[in-house]
Amino acid sequence: MVDGRPKGKQYRELYVPRGDPQQDGECFRRRLLALLESNDIPTLTHLYLQTLFTRLGIPEQYLSQQVQKAPIERLLSFITVIYEHLQERAQEYTQNHYGRSERNDALRLFIPHIAEILAQERMAYEIDDQGGIHPLMDAEFQRNRQSTLKSLSSSRYANVHHSFEAAFKRLTVANFDTKAAIRDVF
């Protein structure tokens, strides 16, 4: 064995070209379903998950069909709704001192599981510490964007600021329009 090679990493993490992040993916959906069906998050029952899906306007079906067929924006919203549910359940049981550790463990483990799935499947999203899903952007892009916005803050540049914001919004929606974004920037 040659020293200097990273140890304990998956082959695809080390040697498969990263490529662009995906907006949607079959493997992402399968892994999300596997997480929801596992015992890692004990407070999530199939019946309650189906109720949460219905709350988002997704027709009631079996959980696997919902995860496979739901539009990606609804599926990502579903992740946030699950986290909110876990928070409510953890607070409810903390007040009653019943099942406290199990409920808090489910809440504590959910975000790292989702973050891992999003990263490993190279999805174009990231999860925040409150369960919200956001478009994935690197730190350097965010710094450049913030410094540009700061320099456009005076009233003299109000129209430029508006066009810059419009261009950014066009790049962060699911069906982004790069041509219109470039026009907005120029």
N, C-alpha and C positions, 0 to 999 in steps of 0.2 A: 504494500500500500504506500502510495506517495504522500509524503507529508505536505502540508500547506493547503490541501483541499478541504473545503468546508465539510464537516461531518454531520450526519444526521439530518440532512436536508433531502427533500424529494427531488428526484431527477428533473422534473419539469420546472422546479424553482431555480435550478442551477444551469441547465443546459438548453432549455426550450426558449426561443426568443419571446420576450414579453409581449410585443405587439401592442396595439391600442386596447384600452379598456372596453369591455362589452356593455351595451345598454341592457341586454337580456341574455340569458343563457339557460340551456336545458340542464346542465350540470348544477348550476346555481339553484334552480327550482327543485331538483331532486335532493340536493343536500339540505335545503331549507325544509322540505317535507320530512326528511329523515330526522332532522333536529326536532321538529314539531311532534313527530310520532314517537320519539325516544323518551326515556324516563329521565333525561337530563334536566328537563324543565317540568317538574312533577305537578304543578298547579294547572297545567294546560290540558284539558280533556278535549276529546274530539267534539263533543257536543258544544262545549263553550267556544271552541275555535270556529265551528260552523256559524254560531251566533254572531261572532265578531265579523266574519266574512259578510254575513247578511247585512250587518250594520254599515258596511262600506258599499252596499249596493251590488254585491256579487251574488248571483243566484245560489240558493242552497243546493249543494251537491255533496258528494263525498269529499272529504278533505283533500285527497290526492287529486281529484278532478279540479277542485278550486285552485290549488297551487299551480297545477299545470296549465290551466286555461285562463286564469285571471290576467287582465292587462297588467303590464309591469308596474305602472304607476299605482294601481290598486294593491298589488302585492307588496310594494315597498311601504305604502301607507299601512298595510296590515301589520308589518313588523313594528311600527310605532304604536299601533293600537294594542298589540300584544304586550309591549313594554308598559304602556299605561295600565293595562289590566294587572300585570304583575306588581306594579307599584301599589295599586289600590288594594290588592290582596295582601301584600306585605304589611301595609299600614293597618288594615283591618285585623290581621292576625297578631300584629305587634301589640295592638291595644288589648286584645283578649289574652295574650301570652299563650296562645295555642298554636302549635306548629310553626313557631317563630323562626327557628333556624332553617327549616326546609323552605319556607317562603322567601326568606332573605337570600338563601343560596340560589334559588331560582332567579331572583332579580339580579343578583350579582353575576351569575354565569351567562345570562342571556346575551348581553352586549358583546362580550368577548367571543362567544360562539358565532354570532352574526358577523362581527368584524373579520373573524378568521375566514368564514365562507366567502365574504365579499372580496377579501384580498387574494385568497388562493384561486378563486375562479376568475380573477382579473375583471371584476365588475367595475363599472364607471361610477361607483357610489361609495360613500363611507358613512359610518354611523357615529353619531355623537353620544355623549354620556347620558343623554336623556331619551335615547331611542329614536331620535330623528334621523332620517336618511337625507343625505346631501350629495350633489354631484361631486365627484372626486377631482380635486385640483391640487397641484403640488404647492409647497410652501413658497417657492420662489415666485410663482405666478401670482399668488395672493399678495406678497410684498410689493411686486411691481404694480399690481392693480391698485393697492391702497395708496402708494406714493403718487400715482397718476391722478387718482381722485383728489388727493390732498392738494395737488398743484392746480386743480381745476375748481377749487372751492370758491373763488371770488365771483362776484356777480357778473364781472366782465366775461367770464367763460361759461355762463349758464347754459347756453345752447350746446357748446362742446361737451360739457358735463352730461347733459341729457343724451346726446348722441353716443357717448362712451358707455353710459349705463344701458342704453338700448342695445348696443352691440354685444355687451356682456350677457344680457338676458337672452339674446338670440343664440348664444353659444351654450347656454346651460339648460335649455329645454330638451325634451326627448328627441324631437325631430328638428334639430338645430339647422339654422339657415346661415351657412358661412358666407355666402355671397352678399346677403343683406348686412351681415355683421361687418364685413370689410367696407361696404359702402358707408355704414354708420361711422366707422372709425375715420374714414377719409373725408 
